[in-house]
Amino acid sequence: MRAFLSGTNWLLIISLIFGSAALAVLGDSVGSKYGKKRISLFGMRPKHTSRLITALTGALIAVGILGVMSIFSQDVRTALFGMKLLRQQMYSLQFQLTQSEENTTQMRIELAETAASLDLTGFELDSLRNDKLILEQEKNELEASLRIMREESEQLKREMKSLKNESIALNANVLLGHTAFEAGSSHEEIIEGLEDLKQAVKLNVLERISNQSFTRLRDVSVEFDESEEAKLIDSIASADMRQYVRALSGANYTLGEKMDVMIKLQSGTSIIIYPDNSTVYKKFFEIENTNKTSEEILHVFLRELRNKAINDGVLPEPATNNIGTMDGESFFSAVEELGTIKGGVIISAVASGDIYTEGPVTINIFFEE
């Protein structure tokens, strides 16, 4: 009640009361005055003119009250002039509220569906994680099994290779002998030289087989292609340069009761690759700054020597890629001499005789500190 009394605009109310009373008195006075003087307006009788003045005075009072209240009160102005607009705005806001409530309801439904979907997705994710763990475990088990299978496969391959090597008496493309013919050699000289080569090849084959098995040598035959040999003789006889002939085993021959070894002959132009006493290969080694032994250093040198000789035109043995052999006594003598050298050393390989295309590479090794 106190808040109502203190919040009321008493000045405006009192002003309206006294203003209305004053206008009423003024209207009544004017009406009475015109009535007594029997003044007529718009052709009306004096009594009616007095009533018109009184009505106009009441209208002025109402207009004055509304005008004063409109001036001093925003709510009155809104009620008088903006009610229709306010009602339209209220209807619009109510419609928007209804739409918002519907949207909220729809969003709640969608939110509930999303929550349910998330729960399902979470469940599926957990299931996928479990499946992943199971698959990883199976993968690890398969990798372990595969590794074991590979090891077993490699072991079987080694065993099969060992058995195969044990059963092979003579491999394919093994160099069994070679000879050379100077330009202008006659047919008789060529035939004689080939016969010597064939005898040497037969002895070589029999020696290789007898070292690997107890096969009776009379059950081993070494054969040559006669038509190939005839063509080879004509080719060498008509050549204007030195020609070489190499005898190679035709295939892999396994141990058995009967062995027919077929020999194939190859020929080509033979030239001097390294003259006698010429340096075949030379290299410097720092003995103190290496962790290799003297034997390892010499093996490296001989391997590089072989590669250089092949690049220079010496024919290697097809089966082993070798260009010659160094006897064990010479090799270990060289290793012993190299072991006495400290610091840097130059190792040189010098040809011990003319070295032709067909080889072999025969050398002497020298050391220079």
Sequence and secondary structure as in RCSB ss.txt:
>XXXX:A:sequence
MRAFLSGTNWLLIISLIFGSAALAVLGDSVGSKYGKKRISLFGMRPKHTSRLITALTGALIAVGILGVMSIFSQD
VRTALFGMKLLRQQMYSLQFQLTQSEENTTQMRIELAETAASLDLTGFELDSLRNDKLILEQEKNELEASLRIMR
EESEQLKREMKSLKNESIALNANVLLGHTAFEAGSSHEEIIEGLEDLKQAVKLNVLERISNQSFTRLRDVSVEFD
ESEEAKLIDSIASADMRQYVRALSGANYTLGEKMDVMIKLQSGTSIIIYPDNSTVYKKFFEIENTNKTSEEILHV
FLRELRNKAINDGVLPEPATNNIGTMDGESFFSAVEELGTIKGGVIISAVASGDIYTEGPVTINIFFEE
>XXXX:A:secstr
 HHHHHHS HHHHHHHHHHHHHHHHHHHHHHHHHHHTT  STT  HHHHHHHHHHHHHHHHHHHHHHHHHHH HH
HHHHHHSHHHHHHHHHHHHHHHHHHHHHHHHHHHHHHHHHHHHHHHHHHHHHHHHHHHHHHHHHHHHHHHHHHHH
HHHHHHHHHHHHHHHHHEEE TT EEEEEEE TT  HHHHHHHHHHHHHHHHHHHHHHHHHH    GGGEEEEE 
HHHHHHHHHHHHH SS EEEEEEE S EE  S EEEEEEEEEEE  EEE TT EEEEEEEESTT    HHHHHHH
HHHHHHHHHHHHT    TTT       HHHHHHHHHHHHT  SEEEEEEEESS EETT    EEEEEE 
